[in-house]
Amino acid sequence: MMSRTSDEVNPRKVLLFSGHMIDAPSRAEPRFPADKEEIAARAIADTLDRIAVERGDLAICGGACGGDLLFAEAALARRLSLAIYLPFEQDKFLAESVDFANADWRQRYFAAKSQSSLHIAPRELGPLKADENPYERNNLWMLQVATGHGAEKVDFICLWNGAGGDGPGGTQHQMQEVQQQGGRIHWLDTRQMWT
């Protein structure tokens, strides 16, 4: 794990990401089919270029296969400081959010992790309270860190179909939380992108 850089302590711009995972092979209703990966990667990269990110800006995301890792790769390609936030210990996270996809995603997770600061909720926030959802807690944690650098610095990028998720704490939840904070939102609407 990299130590915190001075850019991460006081970044010029903070990019917060949330988005769909690649569909599991067993998913009944497609949401992010694997064959759309290149379209999503290009849209994320184009968005970072359009909002003029610079080396040393801070990029914050989860580490799931699909949107998170595509964002992480685009951020690293632009020499941004990357911080990955996990709701669980790494082994559990990989089993639930990476390993159901092909082996390439696991490799890509470790490649991104090796160039980022890794934050694991149970270690830094303590155990979940009885009424807490781990994914919602992780969303709120990432948003709190992002806005802690100054709400005016935050750009939220989301790769989303506009629908509710498979459970609490998905992209819809993060979108609602960012909207309440009044952040700048860059919505990559997959309903339009996949057509």
MARKOLMAR-650599 format. One record per atom (N, C-alpha, C, O): residue in three letters; x, y negated, z. Coordinates in steps of 0.02 Angstrom, whole numbers, plus 32768, in hexadecimal, padded with zeros to 4 digits. Layout:
ALAXYZ...
% end
This chain:
MET802A803B8000MET800080008000MET802C7FC28000MET805C7FBD8026MET801B7F937FD5MET80417F557FD2MET80307F29800EMET7FF87F2C8029SER80607F028022SER80507ED38057SER802A7E988038SER802B7E8E7FFCARG800B7E728062ARG7FE47E39804CARG80137E04802EARG80447DF1804ETHR80037DED7FF3THR802D7DBA7FD4THR80147D757FE9THR7FDD7D6E8004SER803D7D427FDESER80277CFF7FEESER7FEB7CEB7FC3SER7FC17CC47FD9ASP7FE87D067F85ASP7FAF7CF77F5AASP7F6E7D137F78ASP7F3A7CF37F75GLU7F747D4F7F97GLU7F387D6D7FB4GLU7F227D467FF1GLU7EE67D458001VAL7F517D278015VAL7F407D008050VAL7F1D7CBF803BVAL7EED7CA9805CASN7F357C9F8006ASN7F167C607FEFASN7F117C5F7FA3ASN7F357C397F83PRO7EE47C877F87PRO7EE07C8A7F3EPRO7EBE7C4C7F21PRO7E977C2B7F42ARG7ECE7C3E7EE2ARG7EAF7C077EBEARG7E677C187EADARG7E3B7BED7EAFLYS7E5B7C577E9CLYS7E1A7C6F7E86LYS7E107CB67EA2LYS7E407CDC7EA8VAL7DD27CC77EB4VAL7DC27D0A7ECDVAL7D8E7D2A7EA0VAL7D587D0D7E95LEU7D9E7D657E86LEU7D707D8A7E5BLEU7D557DC57E83LEU7D7B7DEF7E9ALEU7D147DC77E8BLEU7CF27DFD7EAFLEU7CCC7E267E7BLEU7CA87E0A7E51PHE7CD27E687E7FPHE7CB27E937E4EPHE7C857EC67E6FPHE7C937EE07EA5SER7C4D7ED57E4CSER7C237F0E7E5DSER7C057F287E1CSER7BF57F017DEFGLY7BFF7F6A7E17GLY7BE37F857DD9GLY7BD87FD07DDDGLY7BEE7FF17E0CHIS7BB77FE97DABHIS7BA580307DA9HIS7BE2805D7DA3HIS7C14804C7D85MET7BDA80987DC1MET7C0B80CE7DB7MET7BFA80EF7D74MET7BC280EA7D5BILE7C2C81117D58ILE7C20813C7D1EILE7BEC81707D33ILE7BEE81897D6BASP7BBF81817D07ASP7B8B81B37D17ASP7BAA81F77D25ASP7BD8820D7D03ALA7B8F82177D58ALA7BA1825E7D64ALA7B8582877D2BALA7B5182747D0EPRO7BA582BE7D19PRO7B8C82E87CE2PRO7B4382FE7CEDPRO7B1F830A7CBDSER7B2F83047D2BSER7AEC831C7D3BSER7AB782E57D40SER7A7D82F27D4DARG7ACC82A67D34ARG7A9C826E7D3DARG7A6382747D0AARG7A6F82797CCEALA7A2682737D24ALA79EB827C7CF9ALA79DF82407CCBALA79D682497C8FGLU79E182047CE7GLU79D481C87CC0GLU7A1581A17CB8GLU7A2F81877CEAPRO7A31819C7C7CPRO7A71817A7C73PRO7A7081327C8CPRO7A3F810D7C82ARG7AA7811E7CABARG7AAF80D97CC2ARG7AF180BD7CA8ARG7AF280857C8EPHE7B2880E37CAFPHE7B6880D07C93PHE7B87810F7C74PHE7BB1812F7C92PRO7B70811F7C36PRO7B8C815B7C15PRO7BD781537C08PRO7BEF811C7BFAALA7BFB81897C0DALA7C4481887C05ALA7C59816B7BC2ALA7C8E814C7BBCASP7C2F81747B8EASP7C43815A7B4CASP7C3C810E7B46ASP7C4C80F17B12LYS7C2480ED7B7BLYS7C1F80A47B7BLYS7C5980837BA1LYS7C5A80467BA9GLU7C8880AB7BB7GLU7CC080917BDFGLU7CE580587BBBGLU7CF380257BD9GLU7CF580627B7BGLU7D1B80307B56GLU7CF57FEE7B50GLU7D137FB87B54ILE7CB37FF27B46ILE7C8A7FB57B42ILE7C8C7F8F7B84ILE7C957F527B85ALA7C857FB47BBBALA7C877F957BFDALA7CCB7F777C0CALA7CD07F3F7C26ALA7D007F9B7BFCALA7D447F827C09ALA7D507F417BE2ALA7D6D7F127BFDARG7D3A7F3E7BA4ARG7D437F027B7BARG7D1B7EC87B98ARG7D347E8F7B9BALA7CDE7ED57BAEALA7CB47E9F7BCBALA7CD37E837C0BALA7CD27E477C16ILE7CED7EAF7C35ILE7D0D7E987C73ILE7D4B7E6F7C63ILE7D547E387C7EALA7D757E887C36ALA7DB27E647C23ALA7DA17E207C04ALA7DC07DEE7C14ASP7D6F7E1F7BD8ASP7D5A7DDF7BB9ASP7D427DAD7BECASP7D4F7D727BE7THR7D1E7DC67C1FTHR7D057D997C53THR7D3E7D7B7C7BTHR7D3E7D3F7C89LEU7D6F7DA47C8DLEU7DA97D8A7CB2LEU7DCE7D557C88LEU7DE57D227CA3ASP7DD37D617C48ASP7DF57D307C1CASP7DCB7CF07C15ASP7DE77CB97C16ARG7D8A7CF87C10ARG7D5E7CBE7C07ARG7D5F7C907C44ARG7D5B7C537C3DILE7D647CAD7C7FILE7D657C837CBCILE7DAD7C6F7CCFILE7DB97C537D05ALA7DDB7C7F7CA3ALA7E207C667CA8ALA7E437C7A7CE8ALA7E5D7C507D0CVAL7E437CBB7CF6VAL7E697CD37D30VAL7EB37CCA7D22VAL7EC97CC97CE9GLU7ED97CC57D58GLU7F217CBD7D52GLU7F447CEC7D82GLU7F277D037DB3ARG7F827CFA7D73ARG7FAB7D247D9EARG7FA57D0B7DE6ARG7FAB7CCF7DF3GLY7F9B7D397E15GLY7F967D277E5BGLY7F507D1A7E74GLY7F447D187EB0ASP7F1F7D127E46ASP7ED97D0F7E5DASP7EC97D527E7FASP7EE97D857E70LEU7E9A7D517EACLEU7E897D8E7ED3LEU7E4D7DB17EB5LEU7E197D927EAAALA7E547DF27EA8ALA7E1E7E1C7E8EALA7E0A7E4D7EC4ALA7E357E6F7EE1ILE7DC97E517ED3ILE7DAF7E7C7F08ILE7D7B7EAB7EEBILE7D4D7E957EC8CYS7D837EEC7EF9CYS7D527F1D7EE0CYS7D567F5D7F09CYS7D807F647F36GLY7D287F8B7EFBGLY7D2C7FCE7F16GLY7D5C7FF77EEAGLY7D817FDA7EC2GLY7D5B80387EF3GLY7D8980627ECCGLY7D67809A7EA6GLY7D8880CB7E94ALA7D2680927E99ALA7D0180C97E79ALA7D1180CE7E2EALA7D25809D7E0ECYS7D08810B7E14CYS7D1081147DCCCYS7CDC80E97DA7CYS7CA480E07DBFGLY7CEF80CF7D6FGLY7CC280A47D4AGLY7CD3805B7D55GLY7D0E80487D50GLY7CA180327D63GLY7CAA7FEA7D68GLY7CE37FD37D95GLY7D0C7FAA7D81ASP7CE67FEE7DD2ASP7D1A7FD87E01ASP7D5F7FE07DE4ASP7D877FB17DE4LEU7D6E801B7DCBLEU7DB280287DB3LEU7DC080057D71LEU7DF97FF27D64LEU7D8D7FFB7D47LEU7D987FD47D0ALEU7DA97F8B7D1CLEU7DD57F6D7CFEPHE7D867F707D4EPHE7D957F2D7D66PHE7DDC7F2A7D84PHE7E027EFC7D75ALA7DED7F5C7DADALA7E2F7F5D7DCBALA7E667F5E7D96ALA7E977F3A7D9CGLU7E5C7F877D63GLU7E8E7F8B7D2DGLU7E947F497D07GLU7ECC7F347CF7ALA7E5C7F297CFAALA7E5D7EE97CD7ALA7E7F7EB37D02ALA7EA57E8A7CE9ALA7E727EB57D43ALA7E927E857D71ALA7EDD7E907D74ALA7F037E5F7D71LEU7EF27ECE7D79LEU7F3A7EDC7D7CLEU7F5D7ECA7D3BLEU7F967EB37D3CALA7F3B7ED47D03ALA7F587EC27CC2ALA7F657E777CBDALA7F907E617C97ARG7F3F7E507CE4ARG7F467E077CE4ARG7F6F7DEF7D20ARG7F717DB37D2EARG7F8F7E1D7D42ARG7FBC7E0E7D7BARG7F977DEC7DB5ARG7FB47DC27DD7LEU7F587DFF7DC0LEU7F337DE67DF9LEU7F477E0F7E37LEU7F5E7E487E30SER7F3E7DF37E72SER7F467E197EAFSER7F077E427EB8SER7ED07E267EB6LEU7F0E7E837EC2LEU7ED47EAF7EC6LEU7ECB7ECA7F0CLEU7EFA7EE27F2CALA7E8D7EC67F25ALA7E7B7EE37F66ALA7E417F137F5BALA7E0D7EFF7F41ILE7E4A7F517F6FILE7E177F857F68ILE7DFA7F947FACILE7E1F7F9E7FDDTYR7DB77F957FB0TYR7D947FA17FEETYR7D6B7FE17FEATYR7D437FEA7FBCLEU7D76800E8019LEU7D53804E801ALEU7D2580538057LEU7D38803E808EPRO7CE8806E804EPRO7CBA80748086PRO7CCA80AE80B5PRO7CB380B080EEPHE7CF380DE809CPHE7D04811A80C2PHE7D4F812580C0PHE7D738101809EGLU7D65815780E6GLU7DAA816E80DFGLU7DB481858096GLU7D84819A8075GLN7DF18181807EGLN7DFF818D8038GLN7DE781D1801EGLN7DC981D47FE8ASP7DF382078043ASP7DE0824A802BASP7D95824F801EASP7D7F82697FEBLYS7D6E8235804DLYS7D2482368045LYS7D108209800BLYS7CE4821B7FE4PHE7D2F81D08005PHE7D1F81A27FCFPHE7D2D81C27F8BPHE7D0381BE7F5ELEU7D6781E17F84LEU7D7882017F44LEU7D4682377F33LEU7D32823E7EF9ALA7D31825E7F64ALA7D0182947F58ALA7CBE82787F40ALA7C9D82967F15GLU7CA9823F7F5DGLU7C6782247F4DGLU7C6581F57F11GLU7C3281F07EEFSER7C9D81D37F05SER7C9B819C7ED4SER7CCD819F7E9BSER7CD081727E72VAL7CF681D47E99VAL7D2881D97E64VAL7D2B821E7E46VAL7D2982267E09ASP7D2F82517E70ASP7D3F82957E58ASP7D0882B77E2FASP7D1682E97E0EPHE7CCB829F7E32PHE7C9782BE7E09PHE7CA182B07DBFPHE7C8882D47D94ALA7CC7827B7DB0ALA7CD6826A7D6AALA7D1582927D56ALA7D2E82BA7D7DASN7D2F82867D1BASN7D6982AD7D06ASN7DA7829B7D2EASN7DA982687D4FALA7DD982C67D2AALA7E1682BF7D52ALA7E3B827D7D44ALA7E6082657D6FASP7E3182617D0AASP7E5282227CF8ASP7E4081EA7D29ASP7E6B81C17D39TRP7E0381E97D42TRP7DEE81B47D70TRP7E1481B87DB2TRP7E2581847DCEARG7E2281F47DCAARG7E4981FC7E08ARG7E8F81DE7DFEARG7EA881BA7E29GLN7EAE81EE7DC6GLN7EF081D37DB6GLN7EEE81877DB3GLN7F1A81657DCDARG7EBA816D7D94ARG7EB381247D8DARG7EA881037DD0ARG7EC080CB7DDCTYR7E8381247DFCTYR7E79810A7E40TYR7EBD81027E63TYR7ECC80CD7E7FPHE7EE581377E61PHE7F2681347E84PHE7F5581027E63PHE7F7E80E27E86ALA7F5180FA7E22ALA7F7A80C87E00ALA7F6780817E17ALA7F9380587E24ALA7F2680737E1BALA7F0F80317E33ALA7F2180277E7CALA7F397FF27E90LYS7F16805B7EA4LYS7F2580577EECLYS7F6E80467EF7LYS7F7F80207F25SER7F9B80637ECESER7FE280587ED8SER7FF780107ECDSER802E7FFC7EE1GLN7FCC7FE97EACGLN7FDC7FA37E9EGLN7FAE7F737EC3GLN7FA87F387EAFSER7F8D7F8B7EF7SER7F5C7F617F1ASER7F667F657F65SER7F8E7F8C7F7ESER7F407F3C7F88SER7F397F467FD0SER7EF97F6F7FDASER7EC57F5E7FBDLEU7EFC7FA38002LEU7EC37FCF800CLEU7EA67FC28051LEU7EC97FC08083HIS7E637FBA8053HIS7E407FAD8091HIS7E0B7FE3809BHIS7DE27FEE806FILE7E0D800480D4ILE7DDF803C80E1ILE7DB38029811CILE7DCB801E8154ALA7D7280248110ALA7D4380098141ALA7D4880288186ALA7D4D800381B7PRO7D47806A818DPRO7D49808681D1PRO7D87807281F8PRO7D85806C8235ARG7DBE806781D5ARG7DFD805381F7ARG7DFD800A820BARG7E157FF88240GLU7DE17FE081DFGLU7DE47F9781ECGLU7DA57F7C820EGLU7DA97F4A8231LEU7D6C7F9D8203LEU7D2D7F848220LEU7D147FAF8259LEU7CE67F9C827DGLY7D327FEA8261GLY7D1B80188295GLY7CE38045827BGLY7CD080418240PRO7CC9807182A7PRO7C95809F8290PRO7C55807B827EPRO7C4680448296LEU7C2E809B8252LEU7BED8080823ELEU7BBF807D827ALEU7BBE80AA82A4LYS7B988048827ELYS7B63804582B1LYS7B2980708298LYS7B24807E825CALA7AFD808382C4ALA7AC580AF82B3ALA7A9A8093827CALA7A8080B98252ASP7A918051827AASP7A6480328248ASP7A898019820BASP7A6B7FF681E2GLU7AC980298203GLU7AF0801181CAGLU7AF580448192GLU7AF98080819FASN7AF4802B8154ASN7B018055811AASN7B4980478104ASN7B5C800D8100PRO7B72807A80F7PRO7BB8806F80E7PRO7BC3804580A8PRO7BF2801E80A5TYR7B98804E8076TYR7BA180298037TYR7B8C7FE08040TYR7BAE7FB38025GLU7B577FD38064GLU7B437F8E8071GLU7B787F6B809BGLU7B897F31808EARG7B927F8F80CDARG7BC67F7180F7ARG7C037F6080CCARG7C227F2B80D5ASN7C167F8C809EASN7C4F7F7F8073ASN7C437F428046ASN7C707F19803DASN7C077F3E8029ASN7BF57F048000ASN7BFC7EC38028ASN7C1B7E938010LEU7BE07EC28064LEU7BE17E86808DLEU7C287E7480A1LEU7C3A7E3A80A5TRP7C507EA780AFTRP7C967E9D80C2TRP7CBC7E7D8088TRP7CDF7E4B8092MET7CB57E98804BMET7CD87E7B8012MET7CC27E338006MET7CEB7E087FF8LEU7C817E27800CLEU7C687DE38002LEU7C827DB38037LEU7C947D7A8029GLN7C847DCB8074GLN7C9E7DA180ABGLN7CE77D8F80A0GLN7CFC7D5680AAVAL7D0E7DC0808BVAL7D557DB3807CVAL7D5B7D818043VAL7D827D518046ALA7D347D8B800EALA7D367D5F7FD3ALA7D247D177FE7ALA7D4A7CE97FD8THR7CEC7D0F8008THR7CD57CCB8019THR7D007CAC8051THR7D017C6F805AGLY7D237CD78076GLY7D4F7CBD80AAGLY7D887C93808DGLY7DA77C6C80B2HIS7D977C9C804EHIS7DCA7C73802DHIS7DAC7C318014HIS7DD07C077FF9GLY7D6B7C29801CGLY7D487BEE8003GLY7D157C037FD0GLY7D277C1B7F9AALA7CD57BF97FDFALA7C9F7C107FB2ALA7CA77BF27F6CALA7C947C117F3BGLU7CC47BB67F68GLU7CCC7B957F27GLU7CFF7BB97EFBGLU7D027BAC7EBFLYS7D287BE57F17LYS7D5B7C097EF0LYS7D417C4A7ED3LYS7D627C697EA9VAL7D047C5F7EE7VAL7CED7CA37ED7VAL7CC77CA67E95VAL7C997C7F7E89ASP7CDB7CD67E6BASP7CB67CE97E30ASP7CA37D327E39ASP7CCE7D5D7E43PHE7C627D417E35PHE7C497D857E3DPHE7C3B7DA17DF8PHE7C147D857DD1ILE7C5A7DDA7DE9ILE7C4F7DFC7DA9ILE7C2B7E3D7DB7ILE7C427E657DE0CYS7BF37E487D96CYS7BD07E887DA1CYS7BBE7EA97D60CYS7BA87E897D30LEU7BC77EEA7D5FLEU7BB67F167D27LEU7B787F3C7D3ELEU7B7D7F6B7D65TRP7B3D7F287D25TRP7AFF7F3E7D44TRP7AC67F407D12TRP7AC37F177CE4ASN7A987F6F7D1DASN7A5E7F747CF1ASN7A217F4F7D0BASN79EB7F537CEDGLY7A277F2C7D42GLY79F07F047D5CGLY79BF7F2B7D87GLY798F7F0E7DA1ALA79CA7F6B7D8FALA799C7F957DB6ALA79B87FA57DFAALA79F47F9B7E07GLY798C7FBD7E26GLY79A37FD47E67GLY79D2800F7E5FGLY79D080327E2CGLY79FB801B7E91GLY7A2D80517E8DGLY7A1180947EA3GLY79D5809C7EADASP7A3E80C37EAAASP7A2C81077EC0ASP7A2481097F0CASP7A0E813C7F27GLY7A3580D47F2EGLY7A3080D07F76GLY7A44808B7F8DGLY7A5380607F63PRO7A45807F7FCEPRO7A58803D7FE8PRO7AA0802B7FD7PRO7ACA80577FCEGLY7AAD7FEA7FD3GLY7AF17FD37FCDGLY7B0F7FD37F87GLY7B4C7FD27F81GLY7AE77FD47F54GLY7B007FD47F10GLY7B0B7F8F7EF5GLY7B0F7F5E7F1BTHR7B0E7F8A7EB4THR7B1B7F4A7E92THR7AE27F197E9ETHR7AED7EDD7EA6GLN7AA47F327E9FGLN7A6B7F057EACGLN7A737EE27EEFGLN7A677EA67EF5HIS7A877F077F22HIS7A917EEB7F64HIS7AC77EB57F62HIS7ABD7E7F7F7EGLN7AFE7EC37F41GLN7B347E927F3FGLN7B1E7E547F18GLN7B2F7E1C7F2BMET7AF97E5E7EE2MET7ADF7E257EBBMET7AB47DF87EE7MET7ABB7DBB7EE7GLN7A877E167F0DGLN7A5A7DEF7F39GLN7A827DC97F6DGLN7A737D8F7F7CGLU7AB57DE87F89GLU7ADD7DC77FBDGLU7B047D8C7F9FGLU7B097D577FBDVAL7B207D957F63VAL7B457D5F7F43VAL7B157D267F32VAL7B267CEB7F3BGLN7ADA7D377F19GLN7AA97D027F09GLN7A987CD87F46GLN7A907C9B7F41GLN7A927CF87F80GLN7A837CD37FBEGLN7ABC7CA47FD0GLN7AB07C707FEFGLN7AF97CB67FBEGLN7B337C8C7FCDGLN7B3D7C567F99GLN7B647C287FA3GLY7B187C5B7F61GLY7B1D7C287F2DGLY7B5C7C2E7F02GLY7B747BFC7EE8GLY7B767C6B7EFCGLY7BB37C747ED5GLY7BA87C737E8AGLY7B707C797E72ARG7BDF7C6B7E65ARG7BDC7C6F7E1CARG7BD67CB87E08ARG7BFE7CE27E1DILE7BA57CC77DDFILE7B987D0D7DCCILE7BA37D177D82ILE7B8C7CEF7D59HIS7BC67D4C7D71HIS7BD27D607D2BHIS7BB57DA67D24HIS7BD67DD87D35TRP7B777DAA7D0CTRP7B537DEA7D09TRP7B5E7E0A7CC5TRP7B487DEF7C92LEU7B807E427CC4LEU7B887E6A7C88LEU7B4E7E9B7C87LEU7B517ED07CA6ASP7B1A7E8A7C63ASP7ADB7EB07C63ASP7AE17EEC7C35ASP7AE27EE57BF8THR7AE57F267C53THR7AF07F637C2BTHR7AB57F737BFDTHR7ABD7F987BCDARG7A7B7F597C0CARG7A417F657BE0ARG7A4E7F467B9CARG7A387F617B68GLN7A717F0E7B9BGLN7A837EEF7B5BGLN7AC37F0C7B3EGLN7ACA7F137B01MET7AF37F1C7B6AMET7B347F347B53MET7B317F787B32MET7B567F857B03TRP7B057FA47B4ATRP7B047FE87B30TRP7ADD7FEE7AEETRP7ADF80247ACFTHR7ABA7FB97AD9THR7A927FBF7A9CTHR7ABC7FB57A5DTHR7AA27FB87A26
% end
